[in-house]
Amino acid sequence: MRIEKYIEHTALKPDTCIGDIKAVCKVAIEYKLPGVSVPPLYVKKAKICTAKTGINISTVIGYPFGYCAIEAKIAEIVMAIIDDVDEIKMVINLSAIKNNDWQFLANEINTALPIIRNRGKKITVIFETSLLTAAEIISACDMYGAAGVDFIQVDTGFIENKLVIENLALIRKNLAASIQIKVGADIKNYTFAKELIKAGANYFCCNNSLKLIAESLQKN
């Protein structure tokens, strides 16, 4: 199985610099990867580096913990849209979930979604599943599935998750088939990547794409 078509190349470490952005864009172009994910600061640069390639440029909102005010997330979204981002990746507000405040979460997505849709952009909602119960994951799938988001992403990659495959399978089971799933956990090797695809992943977001591609080429 060739896995290049599943890889969204990321550069989201805290000390990401312009050189990192140039490097991930170069890899994405060379191997025809579907997307690149960068911090909000570098959306413009990534768009320039990938101009006329069709590569999807996404950025993160409320990253990595998601517990900022709705107004703060909206401000980040608006700036990313101004910079011509293709896809917004918004981290779910974990504090609201733990407070069982689903009305807050409904207000958040219902405020953000029209702004994103009116500009023809896509939206991913990121669940930090290692910090959620199965019941919370299912309720979140119900809410964001009903909202009609484009993608749900399993984890930011910021926190280690030993149950990522199980949580991925749970999300796939409780989400409409029209909504695709990304995985942001640490993708250690080609074998693990295949297991994620089998469990329902449509894309995985990783910073070790070259290693995965090399393993894929050796095995195919």
N, C-alpha and C positions, 0 to 999 in steps of 0.2 A: 504493500500500500504506500503510494506516494503521498506525503502529508503536507506538501507546500501549500495546497489550496485551503488548508485548515488554519494556517498560522497568521495571527495578527502580531506583528513584531512590535515590541514595546520598549520605550525608554522612559521609565517612570521612577527611577531611583531618586532619592533626595538631592543628590549632587549632579543631576543631569546637566550637561552643557551642550553648546551648539555642535561641538564635534560629535557627540553621541547622536544627535538628531540627524546629522549628515550621514553617519555610519548606518543607522537603522534604515534610513530611506534608500541608501545605496543597496543594501541587502535586499530590501523589498522589491526594488526595481530589477535587480539581477535575477532573482528567483521567482519573480512574478507573484509575490505574496499578495493576498487580498487587501491587507490593511496595515496601518501603522498607528500606534497610540502614543501620544506625547503629552507633556504637561501643557496647561493653557498658555504659558509664556511662549511656547514654541510652535503654536499652530501655524502662524504665518510662514515660518521658516520651513516647516514640513510641507506645506502646500507648494511653496516655491520649488523645493527639492524634488517633488513628485509631479510637477506640472505635466499635464497631458498624458499621464500614465494610467489613469483610472484607479489608482490606489486610494482606498478609503482612509481619510485622516480623521481620527477620533481624539477626543480629549476628555479628561476626567473632571467631574464636578463634585465638590464636597469630599475630595479624596484626602486621606484614605478612610476616615471614620464616619463621614456622612452626617454628623450631628450638629451641623451649623444651621442657622436660621434659614427659613424658606427664602427670605429676601436676599440673603447672601448667595444662595445657589442660583437664584434667578439672575443676579448681577453677573455671576460667572458665565451662565448660559448665554446671556446677551452679548458679552464680550467675545465669547468663542464664536458665536454666529457672525458677529462683525468681522472677525478674522477669517471667515469662510470655512469653518470646520464642517465636515461632512456628517459627523455623528457625535452626539452628546452621550457621555457615560456617567450617569449620576449614581452616587453611592446612597443606598437606602439609609434612612435615619434610624440607627439601631436603638438609640435612646427612646424614640417614640414607640418602637415595637415593644421594648421592655416595659414601658409604661402602659402598654395595651392601648395606645392612643392612635387608633386606626383612622380617626377623623383627621388628625394632623397629617398623616401620610397621604390620605385622600386629597387634602387641600394642596399638599406639596406637588403631587403628580398632576392634579387638575389645573394648577397654576402654570407648571412648567410645560406641559404637553402642547397647549395651543401655540405658545411662542415658538416651540421647536417645529411643529407641523406647519405653521404659517410660513416658515422659511424653507420648507421642503427638506428638513434634516431628519436623520434617524435618531432614535433614542434607545439606549441600553440602561437598564437598572441593575446595579450591582448588589448582590446579597452577600454579606460576610457570613457564610453558612456555619462556620465553626462556632459562632457565637449565638446561633439560633437553634431553638428546639424544632423537632419535626413539625409540630403543630403550627409554629410561627412561620416556618418555610411554606407550608401548605396555604396558610392564610395570605401570605405575601404573594404567592402564585395566583391565588384567586383575585386579589386586588389588581395587580399589575397586568394580569391576563385580561381582565375585564376592561382595563384602561386602554389596552391595545398597543402596548409597547412593541418595539421591533425585536429586542433581545433581552434576555435575562443573563447576567453574568454570575457565575459561581465563584465568589471570592475576589478580593483585590490582589491577592498574592502577598499582602503585607503580613498576614498571620498564617502560620503553618496550620494546615488542616489535614489530619490523617483520615478523615471520612469523606474526602472530596468526591470519590466515585459514588458512594452511597447517597450523598446529598444531591449530586448531579442526577442520579436515577430517580430520586424522589421528586425533584423539580420537573423532570421530563414527564413523569407519570401524571403530574397535577397541572400541566400547562398545555394550552392549546397547541396543536401541531404547527400552526401558522407562526408561532413565536419561537425563534431560534435561541439556542443556548451557547454562550461562550464560557470558557473556563479560565480563571485568572490565577489558579494555583500554580505552584512550582512544577513545571513539566520536566521531570528529571531525565527522561530518556524516551526513545522511540516506542518501546514496549508500553510504557505508561500512556503515551499519547494515543496509541491504538486502543487501549482499554477505555480511555475517555470517549473516543469516537463511538465505540461499541455501546457505551452507557448513555449516549445521546448527545454528545457535544457536536456542535456544528463548526465551532472555531475554538482555538485556544490562544490565549494571550501570553506571550513569553518573551524573555530577554535573551534566551539561549537558542535562538532560531537556527543559527549556523550549525550547532551541534546536532540538533534534531534533523536538519536537512541532510547532513553528512551521513548520519545513521540510516536515514531513509534511502539514500542513494546506494549505500552498501548492500542493503537488503532487497533492493528491487532492480 
